[in-house]
């Protein structure tokens, strides 16, 4: 069982490395005949890579979806902001404790010039960024910062768009001391009270209360290879079997894929990703997300404020399936 995305995609990454080296050789080659031969080899490698991806991605299990959702090159909230919105202004601080860089928040204008409020988890590309962003695990001040944005959006009649991508809320002792559970619950309550449209997109990991803390929306979408779960698979395995290495078994039992979420009526739609995943073409992935957001807001504009609140309430009351023993 592969433990990381790089380990799982190693054969494809090796082929892509060879393809890049061939392209460099082609650019440097002056002889026309040799250049043509290199082009033929390049096409062969590209075809082999595409076939490999096609086969590999047609057999994705729950654990492979987890690895893809965590892939380091996968586009994050700031990538979607750059590709979808204009005039984004990041705001910070909860006016109580301090700044939480795991959550990016602020107003922006969509391409049609409409002001919206954005709230989204942000992971890091390298170890320094991950430490700065706390691996996208929000502390209490992160959710209180989000609530400040929710209040602002409600006051100015701005629709809210949230991007969900976190393994969970911060589990540290300091967060517990500062009331992480209360902060998540208060953020959820605030979202239920909003009179403006709220749209959420799960772009990577949707983990536990860390995700639902900014996920109480009128419409919820998931990217094709994203996951949505009550707990990370390794945490589930550690609790059930006292063995975090059984993450793959836990992932299958948790039904955390976008396809499972759609069957369980937890989300409204699955957003198709580019060939080989969103990380292979972030711009194309952003186009799909943008079109979905524009269409969702156009639909929600027709709903009166009071009905928006009722819609969110009804949506979450209906979640869950059970049987009487």
BELJODA-V55979 format. One record per backbone hydrogen bond with DSSP energy under -0.5 kcal/mol. NH is the residue of the N-H (numbers start at 1). CO is the residue of the C=O. E is the energy in kcal/mol with one decimal. If there is no record, write none. Layout:
NH_CO_E / NH_CO_E
This chain:
8_4_-2.0 / 9_5_-2.6 / 10_7_-0.8 / 13_9_-2.7 / 14_10_-2.4 / 15_11_-1.8 / 16_12_-2.5 / 17_13_-1.9 / 18_14_-2.0 / 19_15_-2.3 / 20_16_-2.1 / 21_17_-1.9 / 22_18_-2.3 / 23_19_-2.0 / 24_20_-1.8 / 25_21_-2.1 / 26_22_-2.5 / 27_23_-2.1 / 28_24_-1.7 / 29_25_-1.5 / 35_31_-2.1 / 36_32_-2.0 / 37_33_-2.0 / 38_34_-2.4 / 39_35_-1.9 / 40_36_-1.8 / 41_37_-2.0 / 42_38_-2.5 / 43_39_-2.3 / 44_40_-1.8 / 45_41_-2.4 / 46_42_-2.5 / 47_43_-2.3 / 48_44_-2.4 / 49_45_-2.6 / 50_46_-2.6 / 51_47_-2.4 / 52_48_-2.2 / 53_49_-2.6 / 54_50_-2.5 / 55_51_-2.4 / 56_52_-2.7 / 57_53_-3.1 / 58_54_-0.7 / 58_55_-0.6 / 59_56_-1.0 / 60_57_-0.5 / 65_61_-1.8 / 66_62_-1.7 / 67_63_-2.2 / 68_64_-2.3 / 69_65_-2.6 / 70_66_-1.3 / 71_68_-1.4 / 74_71_-1.5 / 77_121_-0.8 / 79_76_-0.6 / 80_76_-1.9 / 81_77_-2.5 / 82_78_-2.1 / 83_79_-1.7 / 84_80_-1.8 / 85_80_-0.5 / 85_81_-1.7 / 86_109_-3.5 / 89_107_-2.5 / 90_88_-0.5 / 91_105_-2.3 / 94_98_-1.2 / 103_100_-1.1 / 104_120_-3.5 / 105_91_-0.6 / 106_118_-1.8 / 107_89_-0.5 / 108_116_-2.6 / 109_86_-3.2 / 110_114_-2.6 / 111_84_-0.6 / 113_110_-2.8 / 116_108_-3.2 / 117_159_-2.9 / 118_106_-2.6 / 119_161_-2.3 / 120_104_-2.5 / 121_163_-2.1 / 122_102_-2.3 / 130_126_-2.7 / 131_127_-2.0 / 132_128_-2.1 / 133_129_-2.8 / 134_130_-0.6 / 135_130_-2.3 / 136_133_-1.4 / 137_134_-2.0 / 138_136_-0.8 / 142_139_-1.5 / 143_139_-1.2 / 144_140_-2.1 / 145_141_-1.7 / 146_142_-2.0 / 147_143_-2.2 / 148_144_-1.5 / 149_145_-1.6 / 150_146_-2.5 / 151_147_-2.5 / 152_148_-1.9 / 153_149_-2.8 / 154_150_-2.4 / 155_151_-2.3 / 156_152_-1.9 / 157_153_-0.6 / 158_153_-2.8 / 159_115_-0.6 / 160_197_-2.7 / 161_117_-3.0 / 162_199_-2.5 / 163_119_-2.0 / 164_162_-0.5 / 164_201_-2.7 / 165_163_-0.5 / 166_205_-2.7 / 167_135_-0.6 / 170_138_-2.9 / 176_172_-1.8 / 177_173_-2.4 / 178_174_-1.8 / 179_176_-1.1 / 180_175_-1.3 / 183_179_-2.1 / 184_180_-2.2 / 185_181_-2.4 / 186_182_-2.7 / 187_183_-2.1 / 188_184_-2.3 / 189_185_-2.5 / 190_186_-2.5 / 191_187_-1.9 / 192_188_-1.9 / 193_189_-1.4 / 194_190_-0.6 / 194_191_-0.7 / 199_160_-2.6 / 200_219_-2.6 / 201_162_-2.5 / 202_221_-3.0 / 203_164_-1.9 / 203_201_-0.8 / 204_164_-1.1 / 206_227_-1.5 / 207_166_-1.9 / 207_205_-0.7 / 208_206_-0.6 / 208_229_-3.1 / 210_207_-0.6 / 211_207_-0.9 / 211_208_-1.3 / 212_208_-1.7 / 213_209_-1.9 / 214_211_-1.7 / 215_212_-1.1 / 217_215_-1.4 / 218_198_-2.0 / 219_198_-1.4 / 221_200_-2.6 / 222_269_-1.9 / 223_202_-2.3 / 224_271_-2.4 / 226_223_-2.1 / 227_204_-2.6 / 228_256_-2.5 / 229_206_-3.3 / 236_232_-2.2 / 237_233_-2.5 / 238_234_-2.1 / 239_235_-1.6 / 240_236_-2.9 / 241_237_-2.4 / 242_237_-0.5 / 243_237_-1.5 / 246_243_-1.9 / 247_244_-0.7 / 250_246_-2.0 / 251_247_-2.6 / 252_248_-1.8 / 253_249_-1.7 / 254_250_-2.2 / 255_251_-0.7 / 255_252_-0.5 / 256_251_-0.8 / 258_226_-0.7 / 261_257_-2.3 / 262_258_-2.0 / 263_259_-1.9 / 264_260_-2.3 / 265_262_-1.2 / 266_261_-3.0 / 267_261_-0.8 / 268_220_-3.5 / 269_220_-0.9 / 271_222_-3.4 / 271_269_-0.5 / 272_270_-0.6 / 277_274_-2.4 / 280_277_-1.7 / 281_277_-0.5 / 281_278_-0.8 / 285_281_-2.1 / 286_282_-2.2 / 287_283_-1.9 / 288_284_-1.8 / 289_285_-2.0 / 290_286_-2.9 / 291_287_-2.4 / 292_288_-1.9 / 293_289_-2.6 / 294_290_-2.6 / 295_291_-2.1 / 296_292_-2.6 / 297_293_-2.5 / 298_294_-1.9 / 299_295_-1.8 / 300_296_-2.4 / 301_297_-1.8 / 302_299_-1.1 / 303_300_-1.6 / 308_304_-1.9 / 309_305_-1.6 / 310_306_-1.9 / 311_307_-2.8 / 312_308_-2.0 / 313_309_-2.2 / 314_310_-3.1 / 315_311_-2.2 / 316_312_-1.9 / 317_313_-1.8 / 318_314_-1.5 / 325_323_-0.6
